[in-house]
């Protein structure tokens, strides 16, 4: 029997629609990548990268969350807001409230309620 070649399909590309604000963020990150590493980012390079690394490395989310939590606490942001941010990854304000999808807002509100239930349980 002869050997059969297996054809591998190229991965399908995906189109993601972005608003102008999201595009500006991505374009800024690409520019930062160019400045840091002296080249265009490739398909396997992270857009959000560790600016201290010598080679393109993904930015560590756990470090970002820790730093943002500390900054929020130092800024005097209420603890239930910090808790909801850590739980959902969102920051909801009066300025962006009308732009938040209902399911994300429900998740945020559930996190706020969870914070108060947790605190109430510790006080009793």
N, C-alpha and C positions, 0 to 999 in steps of 0.2 A: 504494500500500500504506500502511496505517496504521502508526503507530509502536507498538511493543510496550514495555510497561513491564517492566523486570526487577525482580523482587522479590528483595531481599536478605534472607537469613535472619539472625536475631540469633544471635550466637555462643552456643554451648551453654554452660551453666554447668557447673561441675565441683564435686563435693563431695569434700572431702579430710578424712578422719578424722584427728583429732589427740588425743593423750593430754592429760591435765590439765596436765602440765608445758609442752607445746608451746602449748597455749591460753593459759596464763599469760604466756608470752613474747610472743605476738602481742598480747594485751590490754595488756601493758606498753608495747609499741611504739606501739600506737594512742594510748595516753594521752600518750606522749612526743610523738607527732605533733601531737596537739591542743594541747599546751602550747607547742610550738615555733612552729606555724603558725597557731594560733588558729581552727582549723576541723577538721571531720571529714575523714579521708582519702578521696579519691575513688577510683574504680576504676583509674585510671592512675597513682595516687600510689604511691611505694615504701613498703613497711612498714618496711624497714630503710633508713634515709636518713642522709645526711651531716648531722650536727647543726650544722655550721658554715655550711652553705649558707643563703642567704636565701630560696630557694624549694626545694620538695621535690626532692632529687636522690638518686639511688641511692647507697648507701654503696659506695665503691670497694673491691672485694675484694682487689686487689693491695696496697693500703695496709693493709688489715686483716691480711693475711698477713704483711707486713713487720713491722708492729707486734707481732703475736703472736709471731713468730719472735724478735724482739729481747727481748721480755718473758720468753719461755721460756728463752732463753740466759742472761739476767740472773738468772733464778731457779735456774739450775744444772741444768736438765733435760738429760738425756743427749742428745747430738747425733742418735742414731738415732731417738729419739722425735720430736724436732723435724722431722727429715727425713720421717718417716712422716706426721706431721701435715700438713706442706706438700704432700705427695704425695696424701694421701687426704682431707684436710679433717677427719679424725677426731681425737679425743683419747680414747684407750682407757686405762682404769685398772682396777684390781681392783674398784672400786665399780660400774662400768658394764659390765664384761666379759660378764655374763650377759644383758645387754639388746642386745648388738650382733649383728646378723644374721651368719650364717656367711660369706656372700659378702663382707661388709664386713670381717670379721675376717681372712679370707684375703687381701684386698687390703692390709690393714695389715701382716700378717706378711710378705707379699711385699715391701713397701716397706722393712721393717726388714732383710730379707735383701739387698735391692738396695743399701742403704746400706753394709752390711758388705762386699759384693762390690766396690763402688766404692772404699771406703777401702783394702781389701786390694790392689786394683789400683794404687793410688797409692803404697803403701808399698813394693811390690816393685820 
